[in-house]
Amino acid sequence: MYKYRFTSKSSKEFLKLDRKIQVRIIVKLDFYCANEHITSFAEPLTKFEIGQYRFRVGEYRIIFDLDRDVLRIVKVGHRKNIYR
């Protein structure tokens, strides 16, 4: 079982999103964190400056680093803006 934590920057990005999107992202994060093999749902990123992995939630992306049993969420946003 994994836990997730937002950084201060990603928390601000998350709170700027529409309420429906926020709920959808939290539900998906809870689902992913309940599984033992979390990396089977994640895509590894080639640019490690941004983060190690990403999740897709519709047109939104969650970029995170994996530290043992904690997901440190680095960025949250729409797919057209997230990689900039």
N, C-alpha and C positions, 0 to 999 in steps of 0.2 A: 504494500500500500504506500502510495506516494502522497506528499503534501505539496502545495504550490504557494509561492510567495511572490507578490508583485514588488518590483523596485518602485521607488518614488516616481520616476519618470513614466513607467508603464502604468502605474496607478492613475496618474493624471490623464494619460491617453485613454485608458479604459473608461474613466468617468465622463469623458467627452462624447462617448458613443451613445447612440440611442438606447433607451431602456430595454427594448426587445432584444437588441443585439447583445447587450450586457448579460441578460438572462441566458441567452443561447450559448454564449461563451462559457459562463459558469457551469451550466449543465454539461457541456462537453468536457471541460476540465475535470469535473467530478467523475465523469465516466472514464476518462483516460487514466486518472490517478487511482481508480479502483482496480485497475488491471496490473498484473505483475510485470508484463512485458510491454512497458509503455513505449519503448522505442520502435515497436512494430507498427504503431500508429503515426509515428513522427517521421519527417523527412530530414535527413542531415543536410546542413547548409555548407556550402563551399567557402563562404566568407565568414571566418570565425570571429571577425571584428564585431559582427552583428549579434551572433549567438551560435550555439551548437546545432539546435534543431528548430523545426517549426511544425505547428499544427495548422490544419485548414479547418475553418468553420465557415462554410459558405464562401462568401467573397472576402472574408476577414482572415487574418493570419495572426498567430500567436508565436512569437519567437522567444525561445527559452534556452537556458543552460541547465544541464542535469548535474546535480551534486549529490551523489549517493541516493537518498530517498526524498530529496527536495528539488522541485522544479523552480528555478529562479526565473520568473517571467521578465524579459528584458524589454520587449516591445509588443504592442497590440495595435492593430489598425487595418485599414482597407488594403487590399492587395496591390492597388496601384500606387500607394504612398509608402508602404512599409519598408521597402528595400532601399530607400533613399537616405 
